[in-house]
Amino acid sequence: MKTSFETIIQGHQEAFQKTFIPAQYEVLDKMAHAIIHALKLGHKLLLCGNGGSASDSQHIAAEFVGRFEKTRMSLPAIALTSDVAALTAIGNDFGFEKVFSRQIEGLGKKGDILIVLSTSGRSPNILEAITQAKQQGILTLGFTGKDGGILKDAVDICFIARSHKTTYVQEAHMAVLHAICEIVETILFG
């Protein structure tokens, strides 16, 4: 059977229809308001993921630090995927499962928020990051897919993109992360 653009796009649409239900909007509202509360109190956002999710965490951190749609003051957000020296040193000295948790140990403070992206919900370094964040009193927000994996029960608040296809999960994550950026920016800056 030949794959067509129409078939591919229909797959994306079906994944979004399964994902975007009223209960998910409540989850996103909780996440956005948690972020707003933390930022108002002077706390920061830490973000991490692997592969495409690593790039997405950098993208969203840049939306907070730079701007989303409004020219406004910079908001504190750090993508833990960006520091190549830290990633390679920690990976070499402690193992790849520690590349984010060691950074959280050094950079994270009680009241901060950790945003984790894992399409499978089973990435060892993401699960280690969540454990470290909780030890430090950092609220954890998770973005995952498929059945949610271990991550869905490990984080404080979880958004699950209802698809088994990684690309659909990542696209849903970017859609909702952009929506969160817009809500946060609108509420904080009018």
GUFIZA-269931 format. One record per residue (C-alpha): residue number from 1; x, y, z. Coordinates in steps of 0.001 Angstrom, whole numbers, plus 524288, in hexadecimal, padded with zeros to 5 digits. Example, Ala and Ser with C-alpha at 12.3 -4.5 7.8 and 13.67 -1.06 7.14 Angstrom:
# GUFIZA-269931
nr|x|y|z
1|8300C|7EE6C|81E78
2|83566|7FBDC|81BE4
END
This chain:
# GUFIZA-269931
nr|x|y|z
1|80000|80000|80000
2|8056A|80D23|7FC16
3|8066E|8176B|806BA
4|800D4|82497|80327
5|801A5|831E5|80980
6|7F310|83103|80C04
7|7F4C3|8243C|8138E
8|7FFF8|829C5|81B83
9|7F8AC|8363C|81F13
10|7EC80|82E69|82294
11|7F4D8|826B9|82C28
12|7F92D|83362|832A2
13|7EB33|83838|8336F
14|7E672|82B7B|8397E
15|7F132|82BFD|843CA
16|7ED84|839FF|84742
17|7DF12|83663|84828
18|7E222|82B57|851AD
19|7EB2B|8340B|85999
20|7E3AF|840B6|85ADF
21|7D854|83D81|863BC
22|7D2F2|845BD|86F20
23|7DAD5|83E89|87999
24|7E76B|841FC|87279
25|7E3E1|85070|8724A
26|7E263|84FE5|88115
27|7F008|84A01|88210
28|7F5A1|854D2|87985
29|7EEAC|85F36|88190
30|7F4CA|859C0|88E09
31|80224|859CB|88796
32|80106|867B0|8829A
33|7FC70|86CE0|88FB7
34|8073C|8659D|896EA
35|81131|86BED|88DD2
36|80B0D|87960|88FAD
37|80B41|877C3|89E78
38|81981|87364|89E98
39|81DEB|87E6B|895A1
40|816A4|888A7|89DBD
41|81E2C|883E4|8A9A7
42|82B40|8852E|8A2A1
43|82D78|876D0|89FC6
44|83264|870F5|89306
45|82EEA|86674|88955
46|83808|85B1D|88648
47|83530|85316|87A14
48|83A92|84665|874A8
49|83838|83B90|86AE2
50|83FA9|83295|861A1
51|8410C|8335E|852D4
52|835FD|83B56|84CDD
53|830EF|83DF5|85A95
54|83E46|843CA|85E04
55|83CB8|84D50|852D4
56|82EC2|85023|85704
57|83330|85324|864DE
58|83D22|85CCD|85F6C
59|832C5|862DA|856B6
60|82950|864F9|86201
61|833E1|86A36|86B11
62|8371C|8741D|86075
63|828C5|8781E|85F93
64|828F5|87B7D|86E1E
65|8365E|881FA|86E5E
66|834E0|88956|86191
67|82694|88B53|85EE4
68|81B08|883F8|859AC
69|81238|88E00|85316
70|813DC|899EF|85BD0
71|81FB8|8A24B|85E1C
72|820F2|8A15C|86CDD
73|82ACD|89EB5|8778E
74|8326B|89215|87694
75|82D8E|8868F|87E86
76|8372C|87D0A|884E6
77|837B2|87003|87DCA
78|84323|866D4|87BCC
79|8439A|85B7C|8723B
80|84C0A|8513B|878D3
81|84EC5|84BB1|86B4F
82|856BF|8577B|866E4
83|86396|85695|86E40
84|86BD4|84D01|8666C
85|8771F|84D7F|8701D
86|86E2E|84A20|87B8E
87|86718|83F79|873F9
88|8738B|838D5|86F81
89|87AD3|83A40|87C6A
90|86F63|83536|8846C
91|86CB8|82A6B|87A91
92|87AEF|82651|87AE6
93|87CE1|82748|88997
94|86F9C|822DD|88EC9
95|86879|81C60|88361
96|85E78|82198|879CE
97|8532C|81F34|8832B
98|858B6|82A34|88BC8
99|85A69|834DC|8815D
100|84E5E|83C62|885D5
101|84D81|838CC|89443
102|85B3D|83DE8|89711
103|857D2|84AD7|890A4
104|84B3F|84BA4|89884
105|852F9|848F1|8A4E7
106|85BBC|854A4|8A202
107|85233|85E10|89B85
108|844F4|85AD9|8A137
109|83EE6|8611A|8AD2F
110|8328E|85E42|8B4C5
111|8272C|864E5|8ADF1
112|82CDF|8635A|8A03F
113|825DC|85B3C|89606
114|82B8F|85004|88E28
115|82536|84D99|880ED
116|828A1|8404A|87B4F
117|825B3|83B3F|86DB1
118|82627|82CB4|86AC0
119|81E1C|826C2|85FD9
120|81EF6|8193F|8661B
121|81E91|81D4F|87459
122|8296E|81397|87708
123|83640|81AED|874F9
124|83F53|817D8|88075
125|845AD|82551|8809E
126|8384F|82BF5|880CC
127|833A0|82343|88BED
128|84035|8264A|89376
129|83DC8|834CD|89125
130|83014|833A8|896CB
131|83520|82C86|8A2D2
132|83F99|836DB|8A52B
133|835F8|84204|8A32E
134|82C64|83C55|8AD07
135|83759|83AE6|8B70C
136|839C2|84979|8B596
137|82B9B|84DEC|8B65B
138|82A99|850DD|8A7D3
139|81D3D|84F15|8A174
140|81DC5|845A6|895F0
141|815CB|84724|8897F
142|8164D|83BE9|87FDB
143|81359|83B00|87167
144|812B1|82D35|86C29
145|80B82|82494|86287
146|8072D|816B5|85FEB
147|80254|81128|86D03
148|809C8|81B3E|8750B
149|813FD|8118A|87983
150|819C0|812BB|8871A
151|81A38|82179|88584
152|80B75|8234E|88694
153|80B97|81F1E|894D5
154|818EC|824DF|8980F
155|815EF|83335|8951C
156|80CE1|83C4E|89C83
157|804FB|8400A|89070
158|8051D|8387D|8839E
159|8008D|83B1C|875BD
160|7FF7F|82EEF|86D40
161|7FED3|82FFF|85E7B
162|7F62E|8248F|85A9E
163|7FE46|81E78|84FDE
164|8083C|813B2|84E2A
165|80F23|81B05|8433D
166|81A7E|82342|84828
167|818A5|82E22|83E32
168|80A5C|82FF8|841F9
169|80DF3|83053|8505E
170|8188A|83A7F|84E21
171|80F73|842E8|845F7
172|804FF|84286|8507D
173|80F44|84647|85A97
174|81388|85215|852B2
175|80578|85653|85082
176|80261|85615|85F00
177|80F67|85BCD|86340
178|80D21|86738|85A04
179|7FF6A|8688F|85F95
180|8050E|868D7|86D5B
181|80EC1|87351|86926
182|8039D|87B7B|863D5
183|7FB54|87A01|87025
184|806C7|87D19|87913
185|80AC9|888E6|87115
186|7FCE4|88E18|87026
187|7FA18|88CB0|87EA7
188|80723|89233|8831C
189|8082C|89D39|87937
190|7FA4C|8A029|874A0
END
